């Protein structure tokens, strides 16, 4: 991994460099997955059509707290991003959120077709664990621990379970605690995994792992609150997807439950709680602090 990621002086450059490294590794992996059908083109479209790559960045940033060499974390970061790509493609399907725009471009089922999009999402799930299980930079024990953690975070107790809660929450009144619980699974679980995985790869002790897990928990909640805020205050050109869709679907959100002003305050409070969790790392945590601060001003 280029050392420039470690030596970049500001978050914008760090994110851009991490993005470049992650996308290059995904492209390299997909180049070795030659198919005799449109699956290859659709997978490249689904994985390389832009995106902030926050989840893999968090793995690298967490690992960087404990080691200047974060190359050992690269394939785990890529695997997590493949899981995220899978979730986006499936979320956009007509049977789910029924979106036709993602990152300012046609969603996978619009660009190709619905059956292909389903298969691409499935292929990313299996490819993620193929990448992790064959990562010779990590010990077998570490790989098993990381794989188990990602299956839990992405499965019925995490992302997929949260998506089910979200579907069942349509046209149904939910309390604020239920919304938080739903989002901690659907959105927060992968953020928590990212920080835990980086900590494990970096060799963090239990106290350090817990601090990073708590940081990620607050980060994920702040991310979702600001996502709800953007859904009603942003523009489609900036956000890159259709807006007001939760309201149109009859879903409860932080905005519908507590209002815009209270949601903005809740986001700021949660951001500050995240920053407090990583104070134990001193200046080494500046990358993580700057990242969660970015949520307060996000446009997409």
Helices and strands as residue ranges (DSSP letters): H 4-7, H 11-31, H 39-48, H 54-64, G 71-73, H 74-91, E 101-102, E 105-106, H 108-111, H 114-133, H 140-154, H 159-168, H 176-183, I 184-188, H 189-202, H 206-233, H 236-239, H 245-248, H 254-258, H 260-277, G 279-285, H 286-294, G 295-297
